[in-house]
Amino acid sequence: MLLGSLSRGEGTWIDRENGFEMLSDIEFFTIHPSGFSDFNSWNKILDDTRFEVFDGDMSLLFHIDNTYVCREKLPDLERKLLTFDARNMGITVVGEDFKNLIPEIDIHNINYYDLKDIMTHRVFSVLYYGFPLKRSGDEISYQYSLAKNSLDLMTVMLVKYGQLLSGFGNRCQAIQRLNVDERIRQYFQFCLSIKLGQTCNISFSISEMEQLFIFISDQLYEEFKVPLHNILVNWKSIIRRNLGKIKRAVFYRHFVYGDHYKRLSATFHRIEPITKREILDNIVLNGYPKEK
């Protein structure tokens, strides 16, 4: 099942001298029957196909993310944003369509801890993937990194106003109708034009994009609250998330203290490279990147 920007018709390519370069991730669920265990062979097929199709030479921003899901466990998937988008916008590419087995998710039962983590994921993404592009002089890819990660923040902003939507275009349209600062509305419109490769009569410099991105992210992080009733609805998923963090902390012999987001934000404000400690903190808390 194809997920993400490509499933919504919002994929991004840029025209380089030696051909088109794909910037959007390819994200999908591989749904398998109970008892299937030959994941290594399947992973090899995916890796071989990736290098055959893309010749192993793609942007640092490009990733192929595959999540294995047992068919019998589809109804028990965590009520998070990825699951919400999969049910609403996922496209079955091969095999039977199982979207009806994915749980129905709305603004009341989605795991708010998953939404709060969006700010951490976005700032980490710009620091880890975007800043090296900036230092190498690849302004086009860095601008895309800022734009795409800024657009992801719209999800959290809309939740504040009681809306949970799929798709950058849908979210941006909803933002335009809200009582939000005009400059922020224009900024999201500009970011969407970059994501979709469209012209825009509004323009922001790289420096302005950096300032608005971290301003919006910091503000959302400080204001976002997880309601008690939401914790009660999602307590099983919350426990599983915390157990995963404990297991990774033990495995890497690294324990995270303090506020991970605020450390990342401070690094961004200083426009400094992400530290090894911040990377390892993220591995323990969020399970990526795979190599420390």
N, C-alpha and C positions, 0 to 999 in steps of 0.2 A: 504494500500500500504506500503510494507516494505521498509525502507530507511536505510541509514547508512552502517556501515561495513558489517553487515550480508547480506544485499542485494547485496553486491559486492563480497561475498565470502572471506571477510577479517576479520571475527570474531575472537575473542581471548578467549581461555579457559586456565586455569592453573590446573595442577594436584596436589591436596592437599592430605594429608593422608586420609581424610574422603571422598574423591571423587573429581570430577571436579568442579571448580568454574568459573563461567562466568564473564569475565571482560568487554566485549563489551556491550554497550548500545543496547537495542531494541528500535528502532525508527520507527514510522509509521504515516501515514496519515489515519484518518478515514473519508471517504468521505460520506456525508449524503445528502439526498434530502432537498430541500427548505421546511420549515415548521417543520422539526424535532426539538424537544425541550427536549426530555427525556434524557439529558446528565447525570444526576445524576445516573439513573439506569444503564446506560452503563458504567459509571466510576466504579460503584460497581462491575459489572461483571468483568471488567478488573482487579480490585484490588483482588477480590476473586480468579481469575484464576492465578494471579501472585503468591500468597501465596500457592496455591495448587500445582503449577508446581515447584516453586523454594523454597518452604518450608520456605520462609521469612528469609532465612539465606544466604545472598549474600555479595559480596565485597562492600565496600563503594563506589567503582568506578562504580558499576553497577546501571543503571537506566532504567526505561521504560518510554519513552517519546512519548505521543500520542497527535497529533494535529488534531482537528476537522476542516474539510474544507467543506463548502457547495458546492455541485456540480456546481451550477450556478456561483459560485465565483472563480472557478478554473482558468479561463482565466485572472482574475484580481490579481492573487497571486503576491506578491512582487518579483521583479527580484533579488533574493538573492541566495547565494550558496546552501542552502537547496533545493530551488525550482529547481535550475540547476541540482543538483544531482538526485532529484526525477524524473525529465523528462528523464535523461540519464541512470540512474541505478536503479530506483525504480522497485520493483516487486509486482505486484498485487497478493495478497494471496487469497482474497475472493471477489467475486462479479465482476462487469464489469471493464474492464481496461479503465481508463479515462486519461491515460498519454498524449494522443493527445490534451487534453484540457488545459494542463499546458503550460504557455507561453514559447516560445523559447527564450533562454538566451545565449548570447555570451559575449566575453570580452568587447565589446563596450557598451552594454546596462545593464549589471549587476550593481546593486547598489554598488558603491565603498565604501560607508560608511559601508555596511555590511562586506566587505572585511577588512576594516581598524579595525573593531571591533574584528576581529579574534585574534589579539595579546592580547587584553584585556581579551577575553574569555579564552584563553589558559593559561595566567599567573594566572588569578583568579582560574582556575580549579586546577592547581598544588598547589596553596596556600591553597585552601579551602578543596580539596579532597585528594591531594597528601601528603602535609606536615604532617597531622595527621597519615598517614600510616608510614611515615619515623620515626616519634617520637615513634610509637608503635613497631618499629623494623621489620615491614613487608617490607623488601627491594624488594621482587619480585614484589609486587603490586605497590610500589613506582617507581620502574624502569619502569614498564609498563606505569604509569601515565606520566612520563617524555617523554617516547618514543612516546606515542600516541599524546600527545599535541605538541611535536616537529614536528611530521609528518603533523599536521594541518597547520603548518607555511609554508609548501611547496607551498600551494595554493597561498599565497601572493607573495612568491618569484618568482613563475612562471609568475604571472601577470606582474611583472616588465619586463619580457622577452616576453610579448605578448602572453602568453599561459594560457588558462583556461581549466582544465582537471578534470575529476571525477576519484576517486579511488587512494588510497595510492600507489599501485603498478605502475600505469600509471604515477603518478606525480614523483615518485622516479626515474623511468627510464628516464623521461624527464630531471630531475635535473642532472643526470649523463652525459648527452650530452651537458650541458651548461658550459660556462666559469666561473665556480664557484670554490672557494677554495677547494682543494682536501680533506682537513680534514672535511669540511662541507658535501661534497658528501659522504664521508665514514660514517660520523655520521648519515646521513639520511638512508643509507643502513643498518647500525647497528640497528637503530630504527625500520625499516621495518621488520627486522628479528625477533625482539622481538614481534612486533604486530602479525606476522604470525606464531610465534612459530617455526622458522627455525634456523638452525645453521648458524653461520657467522664467517669468519676467521678474522674479525676485532672486537676489543673489546674496550669499554669505561667504565671507572669507574663511579659510581654514581656522584662523585664530578665533573668529566669531563662533564658528561651529563648536570648537573645543569649549569655549566659555558657556555656550547655551547647553551643550550636552551635559556637562558636569553640574551646572546650576539646576537643571531640571531633575537630574538623577538624585542629587543631594536633597533637594526639596521633597521629592516623592519618598525617599528613604526616611526622612525625619517625620513626615506626616503619616506614613502608612501604619495602620494598626490592624492586628489580627483579632477579630471579635471572639469572645469566649464561646459562643454557640458554634462558630466555625471550627474551633479546636475540638469540640465535642463530636461534631459530624465527621471529622477527619482524623480522629485520634489514632487509628490503626496505621494510617500512612505516616503520621508524624513520628510514631514510635519506630517504624521501619527506617525512616530517614535518619533518625538519631542513632539507631543501631549500626547503620552503614558507616556513619561518621566515626563511631567508636572502633569498629573493625579496622577501618583505614588508619586511624590514629595508632592502633596497636601494631599494625603491619609495618607502617613507616617509622614507628617509634618517634612520633612527632605529635605534640598536643598543642592545639590552637588556644590562645588566650586573647582576651580583648575583642574588639570589634573589627572583624575582617574587612567589612565594607569601608569603614572609616580609614583604615590604613591604605586601602586601594585608592580611595578618593584623595587622600593627602598626597600620595605618589603622583596621581594625575595632576593635581593642582601645581605641583612642583615641576611638572613635565619631565619627570625622571624615568629611567627604565625600571620595570618591575623587578623586585628583588627575588632571590632564590627562596627566601622565607615566605614571601607572599604567594609564590607559585606552589610551594609545598602546603601552605595553609589551604589553598584552593583545592588541591588534590584531596586532602583529608576531608574538607567540608563538602565538596561538590563532586569529587570523583574524576576530575580532569584537570589538566591534560594528563595523558597516560604516562608520559615519562617525566620524572622529576629532574 
